[in-house]
């Protein structure tokens, strides 16, 4: 009887280990896809970057915590890519969501916030929405200012 319990326990452990291994592999796959998408986007090949970034974001939304900075980085990059493809409405939605995510996350690096802001400004400029671009540019400039000692 104790042998059956031991086998059952080992089976559960093995299942948990395999689940953990697959989850880590999915996260690693998403990271690799996001990086490859970034490279393609930088090479001026946004139509090739889009499916990689979509898949990476899908995995990250499923497997990473809600406030994951990696997820917001991929979301922002996908938004930029979609903007380059003229898919402005979806690009705007993703860029604003990514900015909101990094803005509300104290663990997010200032550089992540700055990239999101730059991408939002670029999108609005590409759409000819000068007032929105100016508003977001002002936020970017304010965010870039160093905090003075003793300032509230």
VEXDOBA-976112 format. One record per residue: residue in one letter; chain; z, x, y of N, C-alpha, C, O in turn. Coordinates in steps of 0.001 Angstrom, whole numbers, plus 500000, padded with zeros to 6 digits. Layout:
N
(atom 'a','A',(Z,X,Y),(Z,X,Y),(Z,X,Y),(Z,X,Y))
...
//
This chain:
152
(atom 'x','A',(500000,500817,498818),(500000,500000,500000),(500000,500868,501256),(499239,500610,502189))
(atom 'x','A',(500855,501903,501285),(500904,502758,502467),(499581,503492,502655),(499209,503813,503784))
(atom 'x','A',(498866,503760,501564),(497550,504404,501668),(496569,503491,502396),(495754,503982,503178))
(atom 'x','A',(496620,502183,502167),(495750,501222,502844),(496064,501183,504337),(495152,501147,505164))
(atom 'x','A',(497332,501188,504677),(497737,501179,506087),(497244,502457,506765),(496738,502414,507886))
(atom 'x','A',(497393,503593,506082),(496939,504858,506639),(495434,504825,506871),(494952,505271,507912))
(atom 'x','A',(494693,504298,505902),(493239,504219,506058),(492867,503291,507219),(491958,503593,507992))
(atom 'x','A',(493568,502170,507336),(493296,501245,508426),(493575,501915,509774),(492790,501788,510714))
(atom 'x','A',(494698,502628,509857),(495046,503331,511085),(494020,504405,511419),(493640,504551,512581))
(atom 'x','A',(493568,505152,510430),(492569,506191,510651),(491251,505574,511093),(490556,506123,511948))
(atom 'x','A',(490912,504431,510509),(489674,503747,510909),(489729,503307,512360),(488748,503451,513090))
(atom 'x','A',(490873,502769,512787),(491028,502365,514183),(490949,503573,515114),(490338,503514,516181))
(atom 'x','A',(491577,504663,514691),(491519,505881,515493),(490078,506359,515612),(489632,506725,516699))
(atom 'x','A',(489353,506357,514504),(487965,506804,514517),(487117,505901,515412),(486290,506390,516180))
(atom 'x','A',(487320,504584,515315),(486579,503654,516173),(486883,503922,517651),(485976,503938,518483))
(atom 'x','A',(488147,504128,517965),(488537,504404,519349),(487926,505721,519828),(487476,505825,520969))
(atom 'x','A',(487912,506721,518953),(487315,508008,519316),(485817,507852,519567),(485298,508388,520546))
(atom 'x','A',(485122,507132,518703),(483678,506915,518879),(483415,506142,520169),(482491,506476,520911))
(atom 'x','A',(484217,505114,520443),(484053,504346,521689),(484246,505242,522908),(483489,505158,523876))
(atom 'x','A',(485252,506092,522856),(485503,507011,523960),(484348,508000,524113),(483919,508284,525232))
(atom 'x','A',(483847,508522,523003),(482727,509462,523031),(481483,508811,523625),(480793,509420,524442))
(atom 'x','A',(481198,507581,523219),(480028,506867,523742),(480199,506588,525229),(479253,506738,526001))
(atom 'x','A',(481389,506185,525631),(481638,505920,527057),(481418,507184,527875),(480806,507132,528941))
(atom 'x','A',(481913,508324,527385),(481715,509588,528110),(480239,509960,528123),(479725,510425,529141))
(atom 'x','A',(479558,509762,527011),(478122,510063,526958),(477363,509188,527952),(476433,509660,528606))
(atom 'x','A',(477752,507914,528070),(477102,507029,529037),(477331,507517,530463),(476410,507507,531281))
(atom 'x','A',(478553,507942,530762),(478845,508457,532107),(478027,509718,532375),(477483,509892,533465))
(atom 'x','A',(477944,510590,531379),(477154,511812,531535),(475673,511486,531712),(474988,512114,532518))
(atom 'x','A',(475185,510509,530962),(473795,510079,531101),(473547,509544,532494),(472537,509873,533117))
(atom 'x','A',(474457,508722,532990),(474312,508163,534340),(474296,509269,535390),(473510,509219,536336))
(atom 'x','A',(475158,510262,535227),(475185,511383,536170),(473863,512140,536137),(473306,512469,537185))
(atom 'x','A',(473363,512413,534943),(472092,513126,534819),(470945,512310,535418),(470084,512861,536104))
(atom 'x','A',(470930,511005,535160),(469874,510153,535709),(469951,510101,537232),(468923,510139,537908))
(atom 'x','A',(471143,510015,537762),(471306,509986,539209),(470815,511290,539834),(470139,511273,540862))
(atom 'x','A',(471149,512406,539220),(470703,513703,539743),(469188,513847,539643),(468550,514348,540569))
(atom 'x','A',(468619,513416,538539),(467165,513485,538385),(466490,512565,539403),(465470,512928,539990))
(atom 'x','A',(467054,511387,539611),(466523,510472,540623),(466567,511090,542001),(465629,510938,542783))
(atom 'x','A',(467648,511787,542305),(467770,512470,543604),(466686,513535,543754),(466070,513659,544813))
(atom 'x','A',(466460,514293,542701),(465408,515323,542748),(464037,514696,542983),(463261,515182,543806))
(atom 'x','A',(463742,513629,542267),(462453,512957,542441),(462320,512379,543842),(461254,512449,544454))
(atom 'x','A',(463400,511811,544342),(463385,511251,545693),(463129,512356,546708),(462353,512169,547644))
(atom 'x','A',(463767,513495,546534),(463580,514622,547450),(462157,515193,547373),(461653,515753,548347))
(atom 'x','A',(461525,515046,546219),(460145,515513,546047),(459125,514500,546558),(457918,514697,546418))
(atom 'x','A',(459620,513416,547152),(458716,512402,547676),(458132,511505,546608),(457023,510994,546760))
(atom 'x','A',(458866,511309,545533),(458404,510477,544418),(459379,509322,544171),(459936,509200,543080))
(atom 'x','A',(459586,508469,545192),(460593,507410,545071),(460282,506392,543981),(461207,505831,543393))
(atom 'x','A',(459017,506138,543696),(458703,505150,542652),(459130,505649,541273),(459421,504840,540392))
(atom 'x','A',(459171,506954,541073),(459659,507510,539812),(461182,507589,539801),(461807,507505,538743))
(atom 'x','A',(461773,507749,540975),(463231,507837,541072),(463889,506480,540859),(464976,506398,540287))
(atom 'x','A',(463238,505425,541313),(463852,504092,541289),(464387,503678,539917),(465557,503304,539828))
(atom 'x','A',(463586,503724,538836),(464140,503251,537555),(465303,504106,537044),(466226,503583,536420))
(atom 'x','A',(465263,505398,537301),(466375,506255,536885),(467651,505890,537640),(468732,505806,537056))
(atom 'x','A',(467507,505678,538935),(468676,505334,539742),(469218,503952,539399),(470431,503740,539393))
(atom 'x','A',(468321,503018,539116),(468780,501681,538708),(469581,501749,537406),(470638,501130,537290))
(atom 'x','A',(469076,502496,536437),(469771,502623,535156),(471105,503339,535335),(472112,502933,534754))
(atom 'x','A',(471117,504396,536134),(472367,505126,536392),(473402,504201,537019),(474560,504185,536602))
(atom 'x','A',(472985,503434,538016),(473913,502522,538684),(474405,501448,537722),(475579,501079,537754))
(atom 'x','A',(473535,500954,536881),(473933,499941,535905),(475029,500471,534972),(476015,499785,534703))
(atom 'x','A',(474843,501682,534492),(475850,502298,533616),(477150,502516,534382),(478235,502217,533883))
(atom 'x','A',(477028,503042,535604),(478223,503318,536391),(478992,502044,536724),(480223,502043,536701))
(atom 'x','A',(478287,500967,537031),(478977,499709,537322),(479714,499180,536105),(480755,498537,536235))
(atom 'x','A',(479181,499446,534934),(479803,498975,533699),(480944,499884,533244),(481953,499399,532732))
(atom 'x','A',(480794,501188,533424),(481716,502140,532805),(482724,502797,533735),(483743,503310,533274))
(atom 'x','A',(482455,502789,535046),(483348,503489,535970),(484277,502516,536695),(483990,501322,536778))
(atom 'x','A',(485376,503024,537212),(486286,502167,537981),(485587,501589,539214),(484606,502148,539704))
(atom 'x','A',(486093,500489,539695),(485467,499766,540811),(485288,500643,542052),(484298,500490,542767))
(atom 'x','A',(486213,501548,542320),(486145,502372,543529),(485576,503766,543278),(485858,504690,544040))
(atom 'x','A',(484791,503929,542238),(484219,505235,541898),(483274,505737,542994),(482325,505049,543370))
(atom 'x','A',(483541,506925,543490),(482667,507501,544508),(481303,507849,543929),(480307,507815,544653))
(atom 'x','A',(481231,508180,542652),(479941,508463,542011),(479046,507229,542049),(477848,507321,542319))
(atom 'x','A',(479643,506082,541775),(478890,504832,541797),(478353,504550,543197),(477199,504148,543348))
(atom 'x','A',(479170,504754,544211),(478723,504488,545581),(477662,505487,546033),(476776,505149,546819))
(atom 'x','A',(477757,506704,545539),(476741,507708,545854),(475386,507310,545271),(474360,507396,545946))
(atom 'x','A',(475394,506876,544016),(474152,506426,543375),(473620,505181,544069),(472413,505049,544270))
(atom 'x','A',(474507,504272,544433),(474109,503044,545117),(473430,503374,546452),(472406,502783,546797))
(atom 'x','A',(473998,504304,547183),(473435,504717,548468),(472074,505377,548280),(471135,505107,549028))
(atom 'x','A',(471977,506237,547283),(470706,506911,547009),(469631,505915,546573),(468476,506027,546983))
(atom 'x','A',(470007,504949,545751),(469052,503911,545353),(468631,503100,546574),(467457,502757,546708))
(atom 'x','A',(469564,502791,547459),(469222,502074,548682),(468220,502848,549523),(467257,502273,550031))
(atom 'x','A',(468438,504137,549670),(467493,504975,550417),(466117,504956,549752),(465094,504826,550424))
(atom 'x','A',(466105,505084,548448),(464853,505104,547691),(464099,503794,547849),(462887,503789,548062))
(atom 'x','A',(464818,502687,547745),(464177,501377,547915),(463637,501211,549329),(462576,500616,549520))
(atom 'x','A',(464349,501727,550312),(463849,501684,551681),(462531,502431,551811),(461616,501979,552498))
(atom 'x','A',(462441,503573,551148),(461206,504350,551176),(460059,503612,550495),(458890,503853,550794))
(atom 'x','A',(460402,502714,549580),(459385,501921,548886),(459079,500611,549604),(458273,499811,549129))
(atom 'x','A',(459722,500394,550747),(459487,499172,551519),(460247,497963,551011),(459964,496841,551431))
(atom 'x','A',(461199,498160,550122),(462019,497064,549592),(463280,496969,550450),(464394,497225,549993))
(atom 'x','A',(463063,496595,551702),(464086,496707,552726),(465310,495826,552501),(466433,496281,552719))
(atom 'x','A',(465127,494592,552074),(466275,493697,551930),(467253,494198,550874),(468462,494222,551101))
(atom 'x','A',(466725,494596,549721),(467596,495119,548661),(468196,496457,549083),(469357,496742,548790))
(atom 'x','A',(467403,497273,549769),(467902,498561,550255),(469080,498352,551197),(470101,499031,551082))
(atom 'x','A',(468942,497423,552118),(470009,497149,553083),(471275,496692,552369),(472371,497163,552672))
(atom 'x','A',(471121,495776,551424),(472283,495266,550688),(473019,496402,549974),(474246,496482,550031))
(atom 'x','A',(472275,497271,549309),(472900,498377,548578),(473537,499395,549521),(474643,499873,549269))
(atom 'x','A',(472844,499723,550598),(473387,500710,551534),(474669,500214,552192),(475628,500972,552336))
(atom 'x','A',(474690,498957,552588),(475895,498414,553218),(477053,498333,552222),(478200,498600,552579))
(atom 'x','A',(476755,497967,550982),(477798,497912,549952),(478330,499313,549645),(479533,499495,549459))
(atom 'x','A',(477444,500289,549592),(477869,501667,549333),(478752,502170,550472),(479783,502799,550234))
(atom 'x','A',(478344,501892,551706),(479154,502328,552851),(480530,501666,552809),(481548,502327,553018))
(atom 'x','A',(480557,500386,552545),(481834,499674,552470),(482727,500310,551404),(483926,500494,551613))
(atom 'x','A',(482130,500637,550272),(482900,501247,549187),(483481,502597,549547),(484652,502854,549268))
(atom 'x','A',(482688,503474,550165),(483218,504793,550517),(484124,504723,551737),(485068,505504,551854))
(atom 'x','A',(483847,503795,552644),(484668,503658,553844),(486084,503209,553484),(487051,503641,554112))
(atom 'x','A',(486206,502351,552485),(487506,501821,552085),(488226,502697,551065),(489365,502411,550698))
(atom 'x','A',(487577,503753,550610),(488148,504594,549570),(488657,505896,550185),(487854,506738,550588))
(atom 'x','A',(489979,506077,550263),(490508,507294,550879),(490137,508567,550110),(490171,509661,550673))
(atom 'x','A',(489786,508429,548836),(489406,509597,548037),(487968,510040,548308),(487582,511143,547919))
(atom 'x','A',(487180,509207,548963),(485777,509548,549239),(485712,510643,550297),(486448,510621,551283))
(atom 'x','A',(484832,511582,550075),(484657,512693,551018),(483984,512203,552292),(483200,511254,552276))
(atom 'x','A',(484302,512861,553378),(483669,512530,554662),(482156,512689,554565),(481414,511954,555216))
(atom 'x','A',(481694,513637,553762),(480248,513843,553615),(479576,512640,552949),(478423,512331,553250))
(atom 'x','A',(480285,511964,552050),(479734,510755,551415),(479587,509644,552442),(478584,508929,552454))
(atom 'x','A',(480590,509501,553304),(480513,508496,554368),(479364,508817,555319),(478610,507929,555718))
(atom 'x','A',(479236,510094,555679),(478176,510510,556600),(476796,510252,556017),(475901,509793,556727))
(atom 'x','A',(476610,510542,554725),(475313,510286,554072),(474978,508803,554084),(473844,508419,554372))
(atom 'x','A',(475965,507971,553772),(475735,506520,553804),(475309,506077,555197),(474352,505319,555351))
(atom 'x','A',(476017,506550,556201),(475692,506178,557575),(474290,506647,557958),(473535,505894,558571))
(atom 'x','A',(473938,507869,557608),(472599,508396,557906),(471516,507540,557257),(470490,507246,557870))
(atom 'x','A',(471757,507148,556017),(470763,506346,555298),(470617,504959,555911),(469511,504420,555965))
(atom 'x','A',(471709,504383,556369),(471647,503071,557014),(470861,503175,558319),(469998,502342,558596))
(atom 'x','A',(471157,504190,559112),(470427,504399,560374),(468939,504562,560091),(468105,503948,560757))
(atom 'x','A',(468609,505384,559111),(467199,505624,558778),(466500,504335,558351),(465354,504097,558733))
(atom 'x','A',(467176,503509,557566),(466592,502241,557125),(466288,501349,558324),(465186,500811,558438))
(atom 'x','A',(467260,501193,559215),(467040,500326,560377),(465962,500893,561300),(465202,500129,561894))
(atom 'x','A',(465883,502193,561428),(464807,502788,562221),(463446,502506,561577),(462485,502173,562271))
(atom 'x','A',(463369,502640,560257),(462116,502386,559542),(461671,500934,559694),(460475,500643,559690))
(atom 'x','A',(462626,500034,559826),(462313,498610,559991),(462075,498225,561445),(461727,497082,561743))
(atom 'x','A',(462262,499179,562346),(462100,498883,563769),(463257,498101,564347),(463111,497473,565395))
(atom 'x','A',(464391,498123,563696),(465580,497395,564145),(466438,498352,564970),(467460,498852,564501))
(atom 'x','A',(466003,498597,566212),(466600,499641,567032),(468049,499372,567420),(468850,500303,567497))
(atom 'x','A',(468396,498110,567666),(469780,497795,568032),(470736,498101,566871),(471796,498695,567068))
(atom 'x','A',(470345,497687,565663),(471178,497955,564489),(471267,499456,564239),(472339,499977,563929))
(atom 'x','A',(470132,500153,564374),(470128,501605,564177),(471065,502275,565180),(471823,503173,564814))
(atom 'x','A',(471019,501849,566430),(471882,502435,567466),(473354,502168,567170),(474199,503044,567359))
(atom 'x','A',(473656,500968,566710),(475042,500620,566386),(475577,501508,565263),(476690,502027,565353))
(atom 'x','A',(474790,501679,564217),(475212,502503,563084),(475217,503979,563452),(476047,504732,562943))
(atom 'x','A',(474319,504405,564316),(474321,505789,564777),(475621,506081,565537),(476212,507150,565386))
(atom 'x','A',(476054,505119,566350),(477318,505284,567081),(478489,505419,566105),(479389,506229,566327))
(atom 'x','A',(478479,504633,565027),(479532,504760,564007),(479491,506143,563370),(480533,506751,563123))
(atom 'x','A',(478284,506639,563106),(478131,507956,562495),(478655,509042,563423),(479341,509965,562984))
(atom 'x','A',(478333,508929,564700),(478803,509923,565671),(480311,509866,565825),(480962,510905,565936))
(atom 'x','A',(480871,508678,565834),(482327,508539,565942),(483017,509119,564708),(484064,509757,564810))
(atom 'x','A',(482422,508891,563563),(483009,509404,562318),(482944,510930,562245),(483775,511565,561596))
(atom 'x','A',(481951,511509,562916),(481772,512959,562897),(482725,513684,563840),(482903,514897,563729))
(atom 'x','A',(483345,512943,564776),(484261,513563,565738),(485545,513981,565029),(486122,513199,564274))
(atom 'x','A',(485990,515205,565268),(487254,515629,564665),(488419,514856,565255),(488413,514501,566434))
(atom 'x','A',(489405,514603,564434),(490610,513902,564893),(491473,514894,565643),(491759,515978,565135))
(atom 'x','A',(491894,514533,566857),(492730,515409,567676),(494185,515323,567187),(494657,514271,566756))
(atom 'x','A',(494861,516445,567270),(496263,516501,566862),(497071,515550,567739),(496908,515525,568959))
(atom 'x','A',(497936,514776,567111),(498787,513834,567820),(498109,512528,568152),(498734,511634,568723))
(atom 'x','A',(496819,512396,567800),(496114,511128,568064),(496563,510091,567061),(496857,510422,565913))
(atom 'x','A',(496618,508829,567484),(497072,507777,566564),(496072,507542,565462),(496292,506692,564599))
//
